[in-house]
Amino acid sequence: MKTIPEALIHTKERMARACAACGRSPDEVTLLAVSKTHPWSAVAQAAAAGQRAFGENYVQEGVDKIAQSKISQSQSQSQSPVHAAVAAADRAAAVAPNAADGPHACRSPQDLEWHLIGPLQSNKTREVAEHFDWVHSVDRLKIAQRLSDQRPAHLPPLQVCLQVNISGQASKSGVAPQEALALAQAVNTLPRLHLRGLMSIPEPADDEADRRAPHRALRELRDALQRADPRLDLPVLSMGMSDDLEAAIAEGATLVRIGTAIFGRRTTAHAPS
């Protein structure tokens, strides 16, 4: 069984091979490490190995980990000058081999970037607006409006993606493709949000062609939205997970959400929050 640092290296090698196979640069694709239900200690191991961007499915779990990351950073900053210098050197060594984490990753080795990728209810928007850097699961204007209204003035605009139900699954959240343009145009006017792109969670498939089809559909939808309204700038395609990252990268993913391949399978149930 691989350690978390080993799993990160293996995952980045998969991503690099997938990029090479379709003539893309690995710098074009960000790795989002999804630590859902895994403890802060697992996140800390990944961060020590240079991973900067982390995804959470559940609001409260994410808020708790964000708080823990700030405690950890504060403790690091309060070290003696010698220990602080050693810690900084260790971080630099950890980050250096994989410094190109893509255009969406944060750049400071001391800061982690937090993405909410799970469904978001109205009663949780304030916590998200106050703590997260990104939300990938905006699928209705009511949620977007609340996030914008509740984003603190001292923070930069919240980066958001629209979640699209690209496979038309009744069990999945997401705006219908035919309604995406109207939602994108409305979200694009909200002052405390920065609309960055689209996200999808396709139906699982065994065949490579079937895996690629929904990712292609999301890319084509993104392209259609930008043609329909030149004010829309949607560079981010958040698509692809542990089982289908190669298919997603081949179809233009700029951010892949990887959990199991890095942290292992989840061993505990977690109620959505």
LUMGUTOR-766646 format. One record per residue (C-alpha): y, x, z; residue number from 1. Coordinates in steps of 0.05 Angstrom, whole numbers, plus 5000, padded with zeros to 4 digits. Layout:
<pts>
<pt><c2>Y</c2><c1>X</c1><c3>Z</c3><resi>NUM</resi></pt>
...
</pts>
This chain:
<pts>
<pt><c2>5000</c2><c1>5000</c1><c3>5000</c3><resi>1</resi></pt>
<pt><c2>5068</c2><c1>5028</c1><c3>4980</c3><resi>2</resi></pt>
<pt><c2>5124</c2><c1>5040</c1><c3>5029</c3><resi>3</resi></pt>
<pt><c2>5189</c2><c1>5004</c1><c3>5015</c3><resi>4</resi></pt>
<pt><c2>5222</c2><c1>5067</c1><c3>4987</c3><resi>5</resi></pt>
<pt><c2>5161</c2><c1>5079</c1><c3>4942</c3><resi>6</resi></pt>
<pt><c2>5163</c2><c1>5006</c1><c3>4919</c3><resi>7</resi></pt>
<pt><c2>5236</c2><c1>5013</c1><c3>4901</c3><resi>8</resi></pt>
<pt><c2>5222</c2><c1>5074</c1><c3>4859</c3><resi>9</resi></pt>
<pt><c2>5164</c2><c1>5039</c1><c3>4825</c3><resi>10</resi></pt>
<pt><c2>5206</c2><c1>4977</c1><c3>4811</c3><resi>11</resi></pt>
<pt><c2>5262</c2><c1>5019</c1><c3>4781</c3><resi>12</resi></pt>
<pt><c2>5212</c2><c1>5054</c1><c3>4738</c3><resi>13</resi></pt>
<pt><c2>5187</c2><c1>4986</c1><c3>4713</c3><resi>14</resi></pt>
<pt><c2>5258</c2><c1>4967</c1><c3>4698</c3><resi>15</resi></pt>
<pt><c2>5271</c2><c1>5032</c1><c3>4661</c3><resi>16</resi></pt>
<pt><c2>5209</c2><c1>5023</c1><c3>4618</c3><resi>17</resi></pt>
<pt><c2>5228</c2><c1>4951</c1><c3>4603</c3><resi>18</resi></pt>
<pt><c2>5297</c2><c1>4974</c1><c3>4582</c3><resi>19</resi></pt>
<pt><c2>5270</c2><c1>5029</c1><c3>4538</c3><resi>20</resi></pt>
<pt><c2>5223</c2><c1>4980</c1><c3>4504</c3><resi>21</resi></pt>
<pt><c2>5281</c2><c1>4937</c1><c3>4480</c3><resi>22</resi></pt>
<pt><c2>5332</c2><c1>4992</c1><c3>4468</c3><resi>23</resi></pt>
<pt><c2>5375</c2><c1>4978</c1><c3>4530</c3><resi>24</resi></pt>
<pt><c2>5404</c2><c1>5026</c1><c3>4581</c3><resi>25</resi></pt>
<pt><c2>5378</c2><c1>5019</c1><c3>4653</c3><resi>26</resi></pt>
<pt><c2>5451</c2><c1>5019</c1><c3>4675</c3><resi>27</resi></pt>
<pt><c2>5457</c2><c1>4950</c1><c3>4644</c3><resi>28</resi></pt>
<pt><c2>5410</c2><c1>4918</c1><c3>4695</c3><resi>29</resi></pt>
<pt><c2>5422</c2><c1>4911</c1><c3>4769</c3><resi>30</resi></pt>
<pt><c2>5365</c2><c1>4908</c1><c3>4819</c3><resi>31</resi></pt>
<pt><c2>5374</c2><c1>4854</c1><c3>4872</c3><resi>32</resi></pt>
<pt><c2>5325</c2><c1>4865</c1><c3>4929</c3><resi>33</resi></pt>
<pt><c2>5305</c2><c1>4796</c1><c3>4956</c3><resi>34</resi></pt>
<pt><c2>5287</c2><c1>4803</c1><c3>5030</c3><resi>35</resi></pt>
<pt><c2>5272</c2><c1>4730</c1><c3>5044</c3><resi>36</resi></pt>
<pt><c2>5233</c2><c1>4722</c1><c3>5110</c3><resi>37</resi></pt>
<pt><c2>5228</c2><c1>4797</c1><c3>5118</c3><resi>38</resi></pt>
<pt><c2>5261</c2><c1>4828</c1><c3>5180</c3><resi>39</resi></pt>
<pt><c2>5325</c2><c1>4869</c1><c3>5182</c3><resi>40</resi></pt>
<pt><c2>5283</c2><c1>4931</c1><c3>5192</c3><resi>41</resi></pt>
<pt><c2>5256</c2><c1>4922</c1><c3>5121</c3><resi>42</resi></pt>
<pt><c2>5326</c2><c1>4915</c1><c3>5093</c3><resi>43</resi></pt>
<pt><c2>5347</c2><c1>4978</c1><c3>5132</c3><resi>44</resi></pt>
<pt><c2>5290</c2><c1>5017</c1><c3>5100</c3><resi>45</resi></pt>
<pt><c2>5312</c2><c1>4996</c1><c3>5031</c3><resi>46</resi></pt>
<pt><c2>5385</c2><c1>5011</c1><c3>5046</c3><resi>47</resi></pt>
<pt><c2>5367</c2><c1>5080</c1><c3>5071</c3><resi>48</resi></pt>
<pt><c2>5332</c2><c1>5092</c1><c3>5005</c3><resi>49</resi></pt>
<pt><c2>5395</c2><c1>5076</c1><c3>4967</c3><resi>50</resi></pt>
<pt><c2>5389</c2><c1>5001</c1><c3>4953</c3><resi>51</resi></pt>
<pt><c2>5456</c2><c1>4966</c1><c3>4959</c3><resi>52</resi></pt>
<pt><c2>5449</c2><c1>4894</c1><c3>4934</c3><resi>53</resi></pt>
<pt><c2>5406</c2><c1>4845</c1><c3>4974</c3><resi>54</resi></pt>
<pt><c2>5389</c2><c1>4772</c1><c3>4961</c3><resi>55</resi></pt>
<pt><c2>5374</c2><c1>4718</c1><c3>5011</c3><resi>56</resi></pt>
<pt><c2>5346</c2><c1>4648</c1><c3>5001</c3><resi>57</resi></pt>
<pt><c2>5366</c2><c1>4619</c1><c3>5068</c3><resi>58</resi></pt>
<pt><c2>5437</c2><c1>4617</c1><c3>5093</c3><resi>59</resi></pt>
<pt><c2>5425</c2><c1>4628</c1><c3>5167</c3><resi>60</resi></pt>
<pt><c2>5375</c2><c1>4684</c1><c3>5155</c3><resi>61</resi></pt>
<pt><c2>5425</c2><c1>4718</c1><c3>5110</c3><resi>62</resi></pt>
<pt><c2>5482</c2><c1>4710</c1><c3>5159</c3><resi>63</resi></pt>
<pt><c2>5439</c2><c1>4741</c1><c3>5214</c3><resi>64</resi></pt>
<pt><c2>5422</c2><c1>4801</c1><c3>5170</c3><resi>65</resi></pt>
<pt><c2>5494</c2><c1>4810</c1><c3>5149</c3><resi>66</resi></pt>
<pt><c2>5514</c2><c1>4812</c1><c3>5223</c3><resi>67</resi></pt>
<pt><c2>5459</c2><c1>4863</c1><c3>5236</c3><resi>68</resi></pt>
<pt><c2>5482</c2><c1>4906</c1><c3>5179</c3><resi>69</resi></pt>
<pt><c2>5553</c2><c1>4908</c1><c3>5208</c3><resi>70</resi></pt>
<pt><c2>5525</c2><c1>4927</c1><c3>5276</c3><resi>71</resi></pt>
<pt><c2>5485</c2><c1>4983</c1><c3>5244</c3><resi>72</resi></pt>
<pt><c2>5546</c2><c1>5007</c1><c3>5205</c3><resi>73</resi></pt>
<pt><c2>5589</c2><c1>5006</c1><c3>5267</c3><resi>74</resi></pt>
<pt><c2>5537</c2><c1>5046</c1><c3>5305</c3><resi>75</resi></pt>
<pt><c2>5534</c2><c1>5097</c1><c3>5249</c3><resi>76</resi></pt>
<pt><c2>5610</c2><c1>5104</c1><c3>5248</c3><resi>77</resi></pt>
<pt><c2>5611</c2><c1>5116</c1><c3>5324</c3><resi>78</resi></pt>
<pt><c2>5565</c2><c1>5176</c1><c3>5320</c3><resi>79</resi></pt>
<pt><c2>5590</c2><c1>5246</c1><c3>5337</c3><resi>80</resi></pt>
<pt><c2>5622</c2><c1>5283</c1><c3>5278</c3><resi>81</resi></pt>
<pt><c2>5560</c2><c1>5326</c1><c3>5269</c3><resi>82</resi></pt>
<pt><c2>5512</c2><c1>5267</c1><c3>5269</c3><resi>83</resi></pt>
<pt><c2>5559</c2><c1>5228</c1><c3>5224</c3><resi>84</resi></pt>
<pt><c2>5560</c2><c1>5285</c1><c3>5174</c3><resi>85</resi></pt>
<pt><c2>5484</c2><c1>5289</c1><c3>5175</c3><resi>86</resi></pt>
<pt><c2>5479</c2><c1>5214</c1><c3>5165</c3><resi>87</resi></pt>
<pt><c2>5528</c2><c1>5216</c1><c3>5107</c3><resi>88</resi></pt>
<pt><c2>5488</c2><c1>5272</c1><c3>5074</c3><resi>89</resi></pt>
<pt><c2>5424</c2><c1>5232</c1><c3>5083</c3><resi>90</resi></pt>
<pt><c2>5456</c2><c1>5171</c1><c3>5051</c3><resi>91</resi></pt>
<pt><c2>5481</c2><c1>5213</c1><c3>4993</c3><resi>92</resi></pt>
<pt><c2>5412</c2><c1>5243</c1><c3>4983</c3><resi>93</resi></pt>
<pt><c2>5381</c2><c1>5175</c1><c3>4985</c3><resi>94</resi></pt>
<pt><c2>5430</c2><c1>5145</c1><c3>4935</c3><resi>95</resi></pt>
<pt><c2>5435</c2><c1>5203</c1><c3>4886</c3><resi>96</resi></pt>
<pt><c2>5369</c2><c1>5195</c1><c3>4848</c3><resi>97</resi></pt>
<pt><c2>5383</c2><c1>5121</c1><c3>4836</c3><resi>98</resi></pt>
<pt><c2>5459</c2><c1>5119</c1><c3>4835</c3><resi>99</resi></pt>
<pt><c2>5462</c2><c1>5075</c1><c3>4773</c3><resi>100</resi></pt>
<pt><c2>5446</c2><c1>5009</c1><c3>4806</c3><resi>101</resi></pt>
<pt><c2>5481</c2><c1>4971</c1><c3>4752</c3><resi>102</resi></pt>
<pt><c2>5549</c2><c1>4939</c1><c3>4741</c3><resi>103</resi></pt>
<pt><c2>5542</c2><c1>4887</c1><c3>4795</c3><resi>104</resi></pt>
<pt><c2>5522</c2><c1>4931</c1><c3>4854</c3><resi>105</resi></pt>
<pt><c2>5574</c2><c1>4952</c1><c3>4906</c3><resi>106</resi></pt>
<pt><c2>5593</c2><c1>5025</c1><c3>4903</c3><resi>107</resi></pt>
<pt><c2>5605</c2><c1>5045</c1><c3>4975</c3><resi>108</resi></pt>
<pt><c2>5543</c2><c1>5078</c1><c3>5006</c3><resi>109</resi></pt>
<pt><c2>5564</c2><c1>5048</c1><c3>5073</c3><resi>110</resi></pt>
<pt><c2>5569</c2><c1>4976</c1><c3>5050</c3><resi>111</resi></pt>
<pt><c2>5515</c2><c1>4928</c1><c3>5029</c3><resi>112</resi></pt>
<pt><c2>5527</c2><c1>4871</c1><c3>4980</c3><resi>113</resi></pt>
<pt><c2>5498</c2><c1>4803</c1><c3>4998</c3><resi>114</resi></pt>
<pt><c2>5477</c2><c1>4750</c1><c3>4948</c3><resi>115</resi></pt>
<pt><c2>5455</c2><c1>4679</c1><c3>4965</c3><resi>116</resi></pt>
<pt><c2>5404</c2><c1>4658</c1><c3>4914</c3><resi>117</resi></pt>
<pt><c2>5374</c2><c1>4596</c1><c3>4947</c3><resi>118</resi></pt>
<pt><c2>5397</c2><c1>4523</c1><c3>4946</c3><resi>119</resi></pt>
<pt><c2>5462</c2><c1>4509</c1><c3>4982</c3><resi>120</resi></pt>
<pt><c2>5479</c2><c1>4446</c1><c3>5020</c3><resi>121</resi></pt>
<pt><c2>5549</c2><c1>4422</c1><c3>5035</c3><resi>122</resi></pt>
<pt><c2>5543</c2><c1>4434</c1><c3>5110</c3><resi>123</resi></pt>
<pt><c2>5528</c2><c1>4508</c1><c3>5098</c3><resi>124</resi></pt>
<pt><c2>5584</c2><c1>4525</c1><c3>5050</c3><resi>125</resi></pt>
<pt><c2>5632</c2><c1>4552</c1><c3>5103</c3><resi>126</resi></pt>
<pt><c2>5582</c2><c1>4603</c1><c3>5129</c3><resi>127</resi></pt>
<pt><c2>5568</c2><c1>4625</c1><c3>5058</c3><resi>128</resi></pt>
<pt><c2>5642</c2><c1>4630</c1><c3>5039</c3><resi>129</resi></pt>
<pt><c2>5656</c2><c1>4671</c1><c3>5101</c3><resi>130</resi></pt>
<pt><c2>5598</c2><c1>4720</c1><c3>5097</c3><resi>131</resi></pt>
<pt><c2>5568</c2><c1>4728</c1><c3>5028</c3><resi>132</resi></pt>
<pt><c2>5594</c2><c1>4767</c1><c3>4968</c3><resi>133</resi></pt>
<pt><c2>5557</c2><c1>4728</c1><c3>4914</c3><resi>134</resi></pt>
<pt><c2>5526</c2><c1>4658</c1><c3>4905</c3><resi>135</resi></pt>
<pt><c2>5478</c2><c1>4649</c1><c3>4848</c3><resi>136</resi></pt>
<pt><c2>5460</c2><c1>4576</c1><c3>4861</c3><resi>137</resi></pt>
<pt><c2>5523</c2><c1>4536</c1><c3>4847</c3><resi>138</resi></pt>
<pt><c2>5499</c2><c1>4474</c1><c3>4810</c3><resi>139</resi></pt>
<pt><c2>5552</c2><c1>4421</c1><c3>4824</c3><resi>140</resi></pt>
<pt><c2>5627</c2><c1>4419</c1><c3>4829</c3><resi>141</resi></pt>
<pt><c2>5628</c2><c1>4392</c1><c3>4901</c3><resi>142</resi></pt>
<pt><c2>5594</c2><c1>4456</c1><c3>4926</c3><resi>143</resi></pt>
<pt><c2>5639</c2><c1>4501</c1><c3>4884</c3><resi>144</resi></pt>
<pt><c2>5702</c2><c1>4466</c1><c3>4909</c3><resi>145</resi></pt>
<pt><c2>5681</c2><c1>4473</c1><c3>4982</c3><resi>146</resi></pt>
<pt><c2>5665</c2><c1>4547</c1><c3>4972</c3><resi>147</resi></pt>
<pt><c2>5733</c2><c1>4559</c1><c3>4941</c3><resi>148</resi></pt>
<pt><c2>5770</c2><c1>4520</c1><c3>4995</c3><resi>149</resi></pt>
<pt><c2>5732</c2><c1>4556</c1><c3>5051</c3><resi>150</resi></pt>
<pt><c2>5735</c2><c1>4627</c1><c3>5025</c3><resi>151</resi></pt>
<pt><c2>5779</c2><c1>4667</c1><c3>5074</c3><resi>152</resi></pt>
<pt><c2>5844</c2><c1>4693</c1><c3>5045</c3><resi>153</resi></pt>
<pt><c2>5830</c2><c1>4764</c1><c3>5068</c3><resi>154</resi></pt>
<pt><c2>5767</c2><c1>4769</c1><c3>5027</c3><resi>155</resi></pt>
<pt><c2>5763</c2><c1>4778</c1><c3>4951</c3><resi>156</resi></pt>
<pt><c2>5743</c2><c1>4717</c1><c3>4910</c3><resi>157</resi></pt>
<pt><c2>5671</c2><c1>4697</c1><c3>4918</c3><resi>158</resi></pt>
<pt><c2>5629</c2><c1>4718</c1><c3>4858</c3><resi>159</resi></pt>
<pt><c2>5588</c2><c1>4660</c1><c3>4832</c3><resi>160</resi></pt>
<pt><c2>5536</c2><c1>4642</c1><c3>4780</c3><resi>161</resi></pt>
<pt><c2>5517</c2><c1>4573</c1><c3>4757</c3><resi>162</resi></pt>
<pt><c2>5444</c2><c1>4556</c1><c3>4769</c3><resi>163</resi></pt>
<pt><c2>5416</c2><c1>4523</c1><c3>4707</c3><resi>164</resi></pt>
<pt><c2>5352</c2><c1>4482</c1><c3>4708</c3><resi>165</resi></pt>
<pt><c2>5331</c2><c1>4515</c1><c3>4643</c3><resi>166</resi></pt>
<pt><c2>5259</c2><c1>4489</c1><c3>4644</c3><resi>167</resi></pt>
<pt><c2>5278</c2><c1>4418</c1><c3>4664</c3><resi>168</resi></pt>
<pt><c2>5233</c2><c1>4420</c1><c3>4726</c3><resi>169</resi></pt>
<pt><c2>5242</c2><c1>4360</c1><c3>4772</c3><resi>170</resi></pt>
<pt><c2>5227</c2><c1>4405</c1><c3>4832</c3><resi>171</resi></pt>
<pt><c2>5281</c2><c1>4456</c1><c3>4816</c3><resi>172</resi></pt>
<pt><c2>5355</c2><c1>4455</c1><c3>4830</c3><resi>173</resi></pt>
<pt><c2>5405</c2><c1>4469</c1><c3>4776</c3><resi>174</resi></pt>
<pt><c2>5454</c2><c1>4438</c1><c3>4728</c3><resi>175</resi></pt>
<pt><c2>5424</c2><c1>4409</c1><c3>4664</c3><resi>176</resi></pt>
<pt><c2>5439</c2><c1>4454</c1><c3>4604</c3><resi>177</resi></pt>
<pt><c2>5478</c2><c1>4398</c1><c3>4569</c3><resi>178</resi></pt>
<pt><c2>5523</c2><c1>4392</c1><c3>4630</c3><resi>179</resi></pt>
<pt><c2>5535</c2><c1>4466</c1><c3>4640</c3><resi>180</resi></pt>
<pt><c2>5598</c2><c1>4472</c1><c3>4598</c3><resi>181</resi></pt>
<pt><c2>5636</c2><c1>4419</c1><c3>4638</c3><resi>182</resi></pt>
<pt><c2>5615</c2><c1>4450</c1><c3>4704</c3><resi>183</resi></pt>
<pt><c2>5632</c2><c1>4521</c1><c3>4681</c3><resi>184</resi></pt>
<pt><c2>5701</c2><c1>4500</c1><c3>4658</c3><resi>185</resi></pt>
<pt><c2>5715</c2><c1>4465</c1><c3>4724</c3><resi>186</resi></pt>
<pt><c2>5689</c2><c1>4523</c1><c3>4767</c3><resi>187</resi></pt>
<pt><c2>5729</c2><c1>4572</c1><c3>4725</c3><resi>188</resi></pt>
<pt><c2>5794</c2><c1>4540</c1><c3>4749</c3><resi>189</resi></pt>
<pt><c2>5779</c2><c1>4547</c1><c3>4824</c3><resi>190</resi></pt>
<pt><c2>5825</c2><c1>4599</c1><c3>4855</c3><resi>191</resi></pt>
<pt><c2>5779</c2><c1>4631</c1><c3>4906</c3><resi>192</resi></pt>
<pt><c2>5718</c2><c1>4636</c1><c3>4861</c3><resi>193</resi></pt>
<pt><c2>5702</c2><c1>4684</c1><c3>4804</c3><resi>194</resi></pt>
<pt><c2>5653</c2><c1>4654</c1><c3>4756</c3><resi>195</resi></pt>
<pt><c2>5609</c2><c1>4711</c1><c3>4731</c3><resi>196</resi></pt>
<pt><c2>5550</c2><c1>4681</c1><c3>4694</c3><resi>197</resi></pt>
<pt><c2>5486</c2><c1>4640</c1><c3>4697</c3><resi>198</resi></pt>
<pt><c2>5422</c2><c1>4640</c1><c3>4738</c3><resi>199</resi></pt>
<pt><c2>5355</c2><c1>4607</c1><c3>4727</c3><resi>200</resi></pt>
<pt><c2>5286</c2><c1>4602</c1><c3>4759</c3><resi>201</resi></pt>
<pt><c2>5239</c2><c1>4585</c1><c3>4701</c3><resi>202</resi></pt>
<pt><c2>5171</c2><c1>4553</c1><c3>4708</c3><resi>203</resi></pt>
<pt><c2>5117</c2><c1>4606</c1><c3>4718</c3><resi>204</resi></pt>
<pt><c2>5078</c2><c1>4625</c1><c3>4655</c3><resi>205</resi></pt>
<pt><c2>5019</c2><c1>4670</c1><c3>4639</c3><resi>206</resi></pt>
<pt><c2>5033</c2><c1>4684</c1><c3>4566</c3><resi>207</resi></pt>
<pt><c2>5088</c2><c1>4735</c1><c3>4549</c3><resi>208</resi></pt>
<pt><c2>5119</c2><c1>4690</c1><c3>4497</c3><resi>209</resi></pt>
<pt><c2>5122</c2><c1>4632</c1><c3>4546</c3><resi>210</resi></pt>
<pt><c2>5153</c2><c1>4678</c1><c3>4598</c3><resi>211</resi></pt>
<pt><c2>5207</c2><c1>4700</c1><c3>4550</c3><resi>212</resi></pt>
<pt><c2>5225</c2><c1>4632</c1><c3>4522</c3><resi>213</resi></pt>
<pt><c2>5265</c2><c1>4605</c1><c3>4582</c3><resi>214</resi></pt>
<pt><c2>5301</c2><c1>4671</c1><c3>4591</c3><resi>215</resi></pt>
<pt><c2>5321</c2><c1>4669</c1><c3>4518</c3><resi>216</resi></pt>
<pt><c2>5344</c2><c1>4597</c1><c3>4527</c3><resi>217</resi></pt>
<pt><c2>5390</c2><c1>4618</c1><c3>4584</c3><resi>218</resi></pt>
<pt><c2>5419</c2><c1>4675</c1><c3>4544</c3><resi>219</resi></pt>
<pt><c2>5431</c2><c1>4629</c1><c3>4485</c3><resi>220</resi></pt>
<pt><c2>5463</c2><c1>4577</c1><c3>4530</c3><resi>221</resi></pt>
<pt><c2>5510</c2><c1>4630</c1><c3>4558</c3><resi>222</resi></pt>
<pt><c2>5529</c2><c1>4651</c1><c3>4488</c3><resi>223</resi></pt>
<pt><c2>5542</c2><c1>4579</c1><c3>4469</c3><resi>224</resi></pt>
<pt><c2>5586</c2><c1>4567</c1><c3>4529</c3><resi>225</resi></pt>
<pt><c2>5629</c2><c1>4628</c1><c3>4513</c3><resi>226</resi></pt>
<pt><c2>5635</c2><c1>4605</c1><c3>4440</c3><resi>227</resi></pt>
<pt><c2>5655</c2><c1>4535</c1><c3>4462</c3><resi>228</resi></pt>
<pt><c2>5709</c2><c1>4560</c1><c3>4509</c3><resi>229</resi></pt>
<pt><c2>5736</c2><c1>4631</c1><c3>4500</c3><resi>230</resi></pt>
<pt><c2>5765</c2><c1>4628</c1><c3>4571</c3><resi>231</resi></pt>
<pt><c2>5694</c2><c1>4634</c1><c3>4598</c3><resi>232</resi></pt>
<pt><c2>5673</c2><c1>4706</c1><c3>4610</c3><resi>233</resi></pt>
<pt><c2>5600</c2><c1>4704</c1><c3>4632</c3><resi>234</resi></pt>
<pt><c2>5571</c2><c1>4775</c1><c3>4631</c3><resi>235</resi></pt>
<pt><c2>5518</c2><c1>4762</c1><c3>4684</c3><resi>236</resi></pt>
<pt><c2>5449</c2><c1>4734</c1><c3>4670</c3><resi>237</resi></pt>
<pt><c2>5412</c2><c1>4730</c1><c3>4736</c3><resi>238</resi></pt>
<pt><c2>5340</c2><c1>4720</c1><c3>4714</c3><resi>239</resi></pt>
<pt><c2>5273</c2><c1>4753</c1><c3>4724</c3><resi>240</resi></pt>
<pt><c2>5230</c2><c1>4764</c1><c3>4786</c3><resi>241</resi></pt>
<pt><c2>5172</c2><c1>4808</c1><c3>4806</c3><resi>242</resi></pt>
<pt><c2>5123</c2><c1>4777</c1><c3>4757</c3><resi>243</resi></pt>
<pt><c2>5168</c2><c1>4771</c1><c3>4696</c3><resi>244</resi></pt>
<pt><c2>5222</c2><c1>4824</c1><c3>4700</c3><resi>245</resi></pt>
<pt><c2>5200</c2><c1>4856</c1><c3>4635</c3><resi>246</resi></pt>
<pt><c2>5207</c2><c1>4789</c1><c3>4597</c3><resi>247</resi></pt>
<pt><c2>5275</c2><c1>4777</c1><c3>4629</c3><resi>248</resi></pt>
<pt><c2>5302</c2><c1>4846</c1><c3>4611</c3><resi>249</resi></pt>
<pt><c2>5277</c2><c1>4838</c1><c3>4540</c3><resi>250</resi></pt>
<pt><c2>5318</c2><c1>4774</c1><c3>4534</c3><resi>251</resi></pt>
<pt><c2>5382</c2><c1>4803</c1><c3>4563</c3><resi>252</resi></pt>
<pt><c2>5378</c2><c1>4799</c1><c3>4639</c3><resi>253</resi></pt>
<pt><c2>5434</c2><c1>4838</c1><c3>4673</c3><resi>254</resi></pt>
<pt><c2>5407</c2><c1>4825</c1><c3>4744</c3><resi>255</resi></pt>
<pt><c2>5335</c2><c1>4817</c1><c3>4766</c3><resi>256</resi></pt>
<pt><c2>5316</c2><c1>4787</c1><c3>4833</c3><resi>257</resi></pt>
<pt><c2>5257</c2><c1>4825</c1><c3>4861</c3><resi>258</resi></pt>
<pt><c2>5224</c2><c1>4809</c1><c3>4928</c3><resi>259</resi></pt>
<pt><c2>5148</c2><c1>4815</c1><c3>4930</c3><resi>260</resi></pt>
<pt><c2>5145</c2><c1>4879</c1><c3>4889</c3><resi>261</resi></pt>
<pt><c2>5191</c2><c1>4914</c1><c3>4940</c3><resi>262</resi></pt>
<pt><c2>5177</c2><c1>4882</c1><c3>5007</c3><resi>263</resi></pt>
<pt><c2>5107</c2><c1>4854</c1><c3>4998</c3><resi>264</resi></pt>
<pt><c2>5084</c2><c1>4783</c1><c3>5003</c3><resi>265</resi></pt>
<pt><c2>5116</c2><c1>4738</c1><c3>5054</c3><resi>266</resi></pt>
<pt><c2>5072</c2><c1>4727</c1><c3>5115</c3><resi>267</resi></pt>
<pt><c2>5113</c2><c1>4674</c1><c3>5153</c3><resi>268</resi></pt>
<pt><c2>5138</c2><c1>4606</c1><c3>5134</c3><resi>269</resi></pt>
<pt><c2>5212</c2><c1>4593</c1><c3>5137</c3><resi>270</resi></pt>
<pt><c2>5247</c2><c1>4526</c1><c3>5139</c3><resi>271</resi></pt>
<pt><c2>5305</c2><c1>4522</c1><c3>5090</c3><resi>272</resi></pt>
<pt><c2>5373</c2><c1>4528</c1><c3>5122</c3><resi>273</resi></pt>
</pts>
